[in-house]
Amino acid sequence: MVDGAHSAWKEDNITGVHLMHMKAAFQTVVRGRLIHAMKGKRIDGDLIGWTESWLLDRTVDMVLEGNVLQSHPLEAAVPQGSPMSLILFAIHTAGLITWVAESLLSVEGLSSVDDPGWVATRKDMNQLVKEMEAFTGESIE
C-alpha cells in the first residue's frame, strides 16, 4: 500500500485509504458460511472438517454479579483470542474484499484482522473522496 502511494505521488496522483472497523467481528462468523468459503478456496478437506468440528456445539457461559447463568448455544462465532480465529475470520471476510476489488475500478481491498480497508488512487481529491464514500457505503450494504 505504501509503495503504491509513493508511486502515485510521483505521478501527481492522490492515494486515499479508508479503514473500517467491523464491530463484534469474531461473533459474526457463521460456521456454515465459513465452511462454504473454505470449500470455495479449495482448502484441504481435513482442515475443513477439523474447523467444522472445532466450531460445532459451542456455548457461551455468563456470570453476572457472581451468578452463573444458563449456558447458551452459539450459532455463530470463532473464539476470540485464538490464533486460528484470525485466519478463519480472514477467510470469512475475503469474499467482501474480493467483491470490492472486482466490482469497483481501481480500488484495492486490504484486511488487517477485523479492519477491512479500501485503497484508491485518483487525480482529484474531490473525486477520490466521493468514490471512497460510495464504495464504503456499498461495502456496508
C-alpha positions as CSV (number, residue, x, y, z in Angstrom):
1,M,0.0,0.0,0.0
2,V,2.8,2.4,0.9
3,D,4.8,1.7,-2.2
4,G,1.6,2.2,-4.3
5,A,1.0,5.6,-2.7
6,H,4.6,6.7,-3.3
7,S,4.4,5.6,-7.0
8,A,1.1,7.6,-7.3
9,W,2.6,10.7,-5.7
10,K,5.4,10.6,-8.3
11,E,2.7,10.9,-11.0
12,D,0.9,13.8,-9.2
13,N,-1.9,11.4,-8.0
14,I,-3.6,11.2,-4.6
15,T,-4.0,8.0,-2.7
16,G,-6.7,7.5,-0.1
17,V,-7.1,4.7,2.4
18,H,-10.3,4.1,4.2
19,L,-10.2,1.5,7.1
20,M,-13.4,0.2,8.6
21,H,-13.7,-1.5,11.9
22,M,-16.1,-4.4,12.0
23,K,-17.8,-4.3,15.4
24,A,-18.2,-7.7,17.1
25,A,-16.3,-9.2,14.1
26,F,-15.5,-12.6,15.6
27,Q,-19.0,-13.1,16.9
28,T,-20.4,-12.7,13.4
29,V,-18.6,-15.6,11.8
30,V,-21.3,-18.0,10.8
31,R,-20.0,-21.6,10.7
32,G,-21.9,-22.6,7.5
33,R,-20.8,-19.5,5.6
34,L,-17.2,-20.0,6.7
35,I,-17.2,-23.7,5.7
36,H,-18.6,-22.7,2.3
37,A,-15.9,-20.0,1.9
38,M,-13.2,-22.6,2.8
39,K,-14.6,-25.1,0.2
40,G,-14.6,-22.3,-2.4
41,K,-11.0,-21.6,-1.7
42,R,-10.3,-25.4,-2.1
43,I,-8.8,-25.7,1.4
44,D,-7.8,-29.2,2.3
45,G,-10.9,-31.3,3.3
46,D,-9.3,-32.5,6.5
47,L,-8.7,-28.9,7.6
48,I,-12.3,-28.0,6.7
49,G,-13.5,-31.0,8.7
50,W,-11.4,-30.0,11.7
51,T,-12.7,-26.4,11.6
52,E,-16.3,-27.6,11.3
53,S,-15.8,-29.9,14.3
54,W,-13.9,-27.2,16.3
55,L,-16.8,-24.7,15.8
56,L,-19.6,-27.3,16.4
57,D,-21.6,-27.3,19.7
58,R,-20.0,-24.2,21.1
59,T,-21.7,-22.5,24.0
60,V,-21.3,-19.2,26.0
61,D,-21.3,-19.2,29.7
62,M,-22.0,-16.0,31.6
63,V,-21.5,-14.9,35.2
64,L,-23.3,-11.8,36.3
65,E,-22.6,-10.4,39.7
66,G,-21.4,-13.8,40.9
67,N,-24.5,-15.6,39.5
68,V,-23.8,-18.3,36.9
69,L,-26.4,-18.1,34.1
70,Q,-27.5,-20.9,32.0
71,S,-25.2,-21.9,29.0
72,H,-26.5,-20.8,25.6
73,P,-25.6,-22.3,22.3
74,L,-23.7,-20.2,19.8
75,E,-24.8,-20.3,16.2
76,A,-22.0,-18.0,15.1
77,A,-18.6,-17.0,16.4
78,V,-15.0,-18.1,16.4
79,P,-13.2,-18.0,19.8
80,Q,-11.7,-14.6,20.3
81,G,-8.1,-14.8,21.4
82,S,-7.3,-18.0,19.4
83,P,-4.6,-17.5,16.7
84,M,-6.8,-19.8,14.5
85,S,-9.7,-17.3,14.7
86,L,-7.7,-14.6,13.0
87,I,-7.1,-16.9,10.0
88,L,-10.7,-18.1,9.9
89,F,-12.0,-14.5,10.1
90,A,-9.8,-13.5,7.2
91,I,-11.2,-16.4,5.1
92,H,-14.7,-15.5,6.2
93,T,-14.4,-11.9,5.0
94,A,-12.2,-12.5,1.9
95,G,-15.3,-12.5,-0.3
96,L,-16.1,-8.9,0.7
97,I,-12.5,-7.8,0.0
98,T,-12.6,-9.6,-3.4
99,W,-16.0,-8.2,-4.3
100,V,-14.9,-4.6,-3.7
101,A,-11.7,-5.1,-5.7
102,E,-13.6,-6.7,-8.6
103,S,-16.7,-4.5,-8.6
104,L,-15.1,-1.1,-8.4
105,L,-12.5,0.2,-10.8
106,S,-9.0,0.9,-9.4
107,V,-9.9,0.0,-5.8
108,E,-7.8,-2.4,-3.9
109,G,-9.1,-4.2,-0.8
110,L,-6.9,-4.9,2.2
111,S,-7.6,-6.5,5.5
112,S,-6.0,-6.3,9.0
113,V,-7.7,-8.7,11.4
114,D,-11.2,-7.1,11.8
115,D,-10.4,-3.9,9.9
116,P,-11.1,-4.2,6.2
117,G,-10.0,-1.3,4.1
118,W,-10.0,0.1,0.6
119,V,-7.2,1.9,-1.2
120,A,-7.8,4.1,-4.3
121,T,-5.7,6.4,-6.4
122,R,-7.1,9.3,-8.3
123,K,-6.0,12.7,-9.8
124,D,-8.6,14.8,-8.0
125,M,-9.2,14.8,-4.2
126,N,-13.0,15.5,-4.5
127,Q,-13.4,12.6,-6.9
128,L,-11.4,10.3,-4.6
129,V,-13.5,11.3,-1.5
130,K,-16.7,10.9,-3.4
131,E,-15.8,7.5,-4.7
132,M,-14.5,6.3,-1.4
133,E,-17.7,7.3,0.3
134,A,-19.6,5.4,-2.4
135,F,-17.7,2.1,-2.2
136,T,-17.7,2.3,1.6
137,G,-21.5,2.6,1.5
138,E,-21.7,-0.4,-0.9
139,S,-19.4,-2.4,1.4
140,I,-21.6,-1.8,4.3
141,E,-24.7,-2.7,2.3
